[in-house]
Amino acid sequence: MSEPKHKLTAKILGDLRTVQGDTYEEYQAELDKAIAGLDKDLAFVQAAHAVTNAAPLTQAQPAVAPEPQAAPAQPAPEPQGGLEEMTDKYGAKFTYGIADAPALPDGRGYYVFKEWTDRNGKARKAYVDPVKGPKPAKPGASEAPIIWK
């Protein structure tokens, strides 16, 4: 079996896709089918973004598969009490109860604001999972990702 005269291989959404044909007409027909499939992929990604209230994708933007997100088991509780600041043994300052703190993705509550100086002397600020702080907190199935400020 010989190689087809017309062949195109591209990496799309992390998968290698090949279009090939022995004649130009056969190649063009396969290419048209592949493009139709990409239009369906783009429509799926746009629909997923619309559901998550993200900015809609345009044809000029690269299509990226949406990251799977675990739905919160229950609504996150409202922050109570007010601001509470604590310092850990390394000198990092944790602020609990910030009214506009983002909710944790698994519904356990809200992120904690952390301010610290890294080993290179650079000041850092981020919202972190409460299990990282000095105040006891219930761990989730997985640690929530850091939100840098």
RODO-218788 format. One line per 4 residues: number of its first residue (from 1); their letters; for each residue z negated, x, y negated of N, C-alpha, C. Coordinates in steps of 0.02 Angstrom, whole numbers, m for minus. Last residue first. Layout:
NUM> a> Z X Y Z X Y Z X Y | ... $
This chain:
149> kwii> m2172 m177 m1870 m2171 m199 m1940 m2149 m142 m1984 | m2123 m220 m1703 m2136 m169 m1755 m2130 m199 m1824 | m2193 m291 m1574 m2152 m312 m1630 m2169 m266 m1688 | m2195 m252 m1400 m2219 m237 m1468 m2169 m264 m1519 $
145> paes> m2198 m378 m1271 m2168 m322 m1305 m2195 m314 m1376 | m2339 m416 m1167 m2291 m438 m1217 m2262 m377 m1253 | m2356 m378 m996 m2376 m363 m1065 m2320 m384 m1113 | m2362 m513 m878 m2334 m449 m901 m2354 m440 m974 $
141> agpk> m2453 m611 m857 m2416 m587 m800 m2383 m520 m816 | m2591 m564 m967 m2538 m608 m943 m2505 m578 m881 | m2770 m552 m986 m2703 m522 m976 m2654 m574 m950 | m2876 m607 m1111 m2850 m624 m1045 m2781 m593 m1037 $
137> apkp> m2976 m485 m1194 m2924 m536 m1195 m2899 m546 m1124 | m3102 m410 m1295 m3080 m433 m1229 m3029 m489 m1235 | m3050 m301 m1423 m3082 m365 m1408 m3057 m388 m1339 | m2970 m190 m1444 m3039 m179 m1421 m3075 m244 m1402 $
133> gkvp> m2800 m217 m1377 m2852 m209 m1427 m2922 m202 m1399 | m2711 m247 m1280 m2710 m178 m1304 m2768 m164 m1352 | m2718 m381 m1261 m2751 m341 m1210 m2752 m267 m1231 | m2638 m436 m1365 m2711 m430 m1375 m2746 m388 m1322 $
129> dvya> m2490 m347 m1400 m2523 m392 m1354 m2599 m382 m1362 | m2455 m319 m1575 m2461 m298 m1505 m2496 m352 m1465 | m2361 m284 m1716 m2396 m337 m1681 m2396 m316 m1607 | m2386 m133 m1812 m2349 m175 m1764 m2394 m232 m1740 $
125> krak> m2370 21 m1895 m2394 m49 m1899 m2352 m90 m1851 | m2414 191 m1929 m2379 141 m1889 m2412 73 m1898 | m2395 345 m2011 m2428 280 m2010 m2385 230 m1973 | m2391 502 m1932 m2353 448 m1962 m2390 382 m1955 $
121> gnrd> m2448 608 m1866 m2474 592 m1932 m2436 536 m1967 | m2414 625 m1737 m2377 665 m1785 m2398 651 m1857 | m2486 532 m1668 m2507 602 m1661 m2469 649 m1708 | m2498 393 m1786 m2480 424 m1723 m2498 498 m1723 $
117> twek> m2618 285 m1847 m2581 345 m1863 m2564 379 m1797 | m2611 104 m1859 m2637 167 m1834 m2594 224 m1859 | m2638 m67 m1843 m2619 m14 m1890 m2652 50 m1865 | m2589 m220 m1771 m2620 m154 m1760 m2592 m105 m1812 $
113> fvyy> m2618 m390 m1749 m2588 m339 m1792 m2626 m274 m1785 | m2586 m479 m1600 m2636 m448 m1643 m2601 m395 m1684 | m2508 m637 m1555 m2509 m564 m1561 m2566 m542 m1607 | m2590 m779 m1480 m2551 m746 m1532 m2558 m670 m1528 $
109> grgd> m2579 m858 m1323 m2608 m857 m1390 m2561 m821 m1437 | m2511 m871 m1204 m2582 m855 m1201 m2616 m857 m1269 | m2372 m894 m1195 m2415 m949 m1216 m2490 m934 m1214 | m2286 m790 m1171 m2310 m827 m1112 m2361 m881 m1130 $
105> plap> m2256 m731 m1295 m2204 m766 m1258 m2228 m807 m1199 | m2374 m766 m1426 m2355 m727 m1367 m2304 m765 m1326 | m2323 m801 m1593 m2353 m823 m1530 m2330 m778 m1474 | m2350 m695 m1737 m2307 m728 m1688 m2345 m747 m1624 $
101> adai> m2457 m738 m1874 m2444 m694 m1816 m2398 m731 m1767 | m2497 m805 m1987 m2425 m804 m1972 m2407 m755 m1915 | m2638 m789 m1988 m2608 m856 m1985 m2535 m855 m1965 | m2728 m681 m1885 m2681 m685 m1940 m2642 m750 m1933 $
97> gytf> m2824 m655 m1785 m2826 m718 m1822 m2780 m721 m1882 | m2865 m479 m1798 m2858 m540 m1759 m2858 m601 m1806 | m2815 m319 m1816 m2832 m378 m1855 m2815 m440 m1813 | m2868 m156 m1781 m2838 m217 m1754 m2862 m276 m1795 $
93> kagy> m2842 12 m1814 m2871 m50 m1840 m2832 m109 m1812 | m2886 159 m1726 m2835 109 m1741 m2869 45 m1762 | m2979 251 m1683 m2974 239 m1754 m2920 189 m1774 | m3004 261 m1550 m2958 310 m1578 m2947 301 m1653 $
89> kdtm> m3082 155 m1515 m3113 221 m1512 m3068 276 m1541 | m3033 26 m1636 m3044 53 m1569 m3071 124 m1572 | m3100 m94 m1745 m3071 m27 m1738 m3085 m3 m1667 | m3061 m256 m1809 m3099 m213 m1764 m3063 m146 m1761 $
85> eelg> m3071 m403 m1906 m3045 m335 m1899 m3091 m295 m1854 | m3019 m565 m1918 m3071 m523 m1887 m3040 m454 m1876 | m2987 m708 m2015 m2972 m639 m1998 m3032 m603 m1969 | m3026 m862 m1933 m3006 m823 m1990 m2993 m752 m1967 $
81> gqpe> m3049 m974 m1839 m3100 m930 m1868 m3077 m897 m1931 | m2901 m970 m1739 m2962 m1001 m1765 m3006 m949 m1797 | m2730 m1005 m1715 m2782 m956 m1730 m2842 m989 m1761 | m2692 m1132 m1592 m2692 m1110 m1662 m2745 m1057 m1672 $
77> papq> m2624 m1088 m1431 m2677 m1117 m1473 m2671 m1091 m1544 | m2457 m1123 m1380 m2508 m1073 m1397 m2561 m1105 m1442 | m2421 m1249 m1259 m2416 m1224 m1327 m2473 m1175 m1341 | m2391 m1182 m1094 m2422 m1231 m1138 m2415 m1205 m1209 $
73> apaa> m2305 m1092 m1039 m2334 m1142 m995 m2364 m1199 m1036 | m2154 m1045 m1117 m2227 m1049 m1119 m2252 m1106 m1076 | m2026 m980 m1013 m2048 m1034 m1057 m2124 m1035 m1058 | m1965 m818 m1016 m2009 m865 m982 m2031 m918 m1032 $
69> qpep> m1797 m778 m1036 m1863 m783 m1066 m1903 m835 m1028 | m1664 m665 m1011 m1704 m720 m984 m1774 m719 m1016 | m1553 m632 m1142 m1607 m607 m1101 m1647 m666 m1074 | m1379 m672 m1135 m1446 m684 m1161 m1499 m658 m1113 $
65> avap> m1251 m550 m1143 m1285 m601 m1103 m1355 m611 m1130 | m1147 m534 m1279 m1203 m505 m1242 m1237 m561 m1205 | m995 m495 m1353 m1032 m545 m1315 m1085 m510 m1273 | m981 m423 m1515 m979 m415 m1442 m1020 m469 m1408 $
61> qaqt> m893 m515 m1643 m954 m486 m1618 m949 m477 m1542 | m777 m582 m1671 m778 m511 m1687 m841 m477 m1659 | m800 m716 m1642 m755 m680 m1598 m760 m604 m1610 | m977 m735 m1671 m907 m745 m1689 m865 m706 m1640 $
57> lpaa> m1127 m824 m1630 m1083 m767 m1622 m1014 m785 m1648 | m1251 m895 m1739 m1196 m901 m1692 m1154 m838 m1689 | m1421 m843 m1737 m1359 m846 m1774 m1301 m851 m1725 | m1527 m947 m1634 m1504 m882 m1658 m1440 m893 m1698 $
53> ntva> m1586 m1055 m1571 m1582 m1054 m1644 m1564 m986 m1672 | m1571 m1062 m1436 m1627 m1021 m1461 m1628 m1015 m1536 | m1456 m1138 m1427 m1518 m1166 m1401 m1578 m1127 m1427 | m1362 m1049 m1478 m1375 m1110 m1514 m1441 m1141 m1492 $
49> haaq> m1361 m951 m1377 m1387 m934 m1443 m1403 m996 m1484 | m1301 m1026 m1276 m1369 m1000 m1266 m1400 m981 m1333 | m1176 m1048 m1332 m1219 m1106 m1318 m1291 m1083 m1309 | m1128 m916 m1336 m1137 m954 m1398 m1183 m1013 m1388 $
45> vfal> m1121 m890 m1198 m1167 m851 m1240 m1180 m887 m1306 | m1023 m984 m1160 m1090 m987 m1131 m1140 m950 m1175 | m914 m937 m1235 m939 m1005 m1248 m1010 m1012 m1220 | m896 m814 m1172 m915 m815 m1243 m944 m884 m1261 $
41> dkdl> m856 m858 m1045 m916 m817 m1052 m942 m820 m1124 | m737 m925 m1079 m792 m963 m1050 m858 m925 m1056 | m664 m814 m1124 m678 m868 m1171 m735 m912 m1145 | m653 m746 m1003 m695 m717 m1057 m712 m769 m1109 $
37> gaia> m565 m831 m936 m633 m821 m910 m679 m792 m962 | m452 m811 m1014 m481 m878 m1011 m553 m873 m985 | m429 m677 m983 m447 m695 m1052 m478 m764 m1053 | m393 m690 m848 m452 m651 m866 m476 m668 m936 $
33> kdle> m273 m763 m859 m331 m792 m823 m395 m756 m842 | m195 m668 m929 m209 m733 m959 m269 m767 m926 | m188 m569 m830 m222 m555 m894 m240 m619 m929 | m111 m633 m734 m180 m614 m718 m221 m600 m781 $
29> aqye> 8 m645 m809 m25 m705 m784 m98 m690 m766 | 40 m510 m830 26 m553 m887 m11 m616 m866 | 63 m468 m696 9 m437 m735 m10 m483 m793 | 176 m545 m670 116 m554 m629 55 m526 m666 $
25> eytd> 263 m491 m766 247 m563 m767 183 m577 m728 | 276 m358 m724 245 m373 m788 224 m446 m792 | 224 m336 m553 275 m349 m605 239 m364 m669 | 105 m307 m493 162 m266 m476 219 m276 m526 $
21> gqvt> m50 m303 m582 8 m339 m557 65 m291 m543 | m223 m328 m633 m167 m288 m609 m110 m332 m584 | m379 m303 m702 m321 m347 m703 m262 m304 m681 | m551 m288 m672 m485 m259 m665 m432 m314 m664 $
17> rldg> m709 m256 m738 m660 m307 m722 m591 m274 m722 | m875 m213 m716 m806 m187 m719 m759 m243 m697 | m1007 m277 m818 m968 m280 m755 m900 m248 m767 | m1067 m281 m941 m1097 m240 m890 m1060 m239 m824 $
13> lika> m981 m357 m1019 m1047 m384 m1002 m1078 m347 m944 | m852 m263 m956 m868 m321 m997 m933 m351 m973 | m748 m132 m945 m817 m150 m932 m836 m204 m982 | m584 m140 m872 m628 m139 m931 m698 m159 m909 $
9> tlkh> m426 m91 m820 m496 m99 m800 m539 m92 m863 | m263 m136 m782 m310 m127 m837 m380 m139 m808 | m96 m104 m732 m167 m109 m713 m210 m96 m774 | 60 m110 m657 23 m128 m717 m50 m139 m697 $
5> kpes> 101 m73 m530 131 m41 m588 91 m52 m651 | m24 m40 m403 16 m86 m444 43 m49 m506 | m5 83 m275 m40 60 m334 5 11 m373 | 44 33 m108 49 74 m168 10 43 m225 $
1> m> 0 43 59 0 0 0 0 45 m61 $
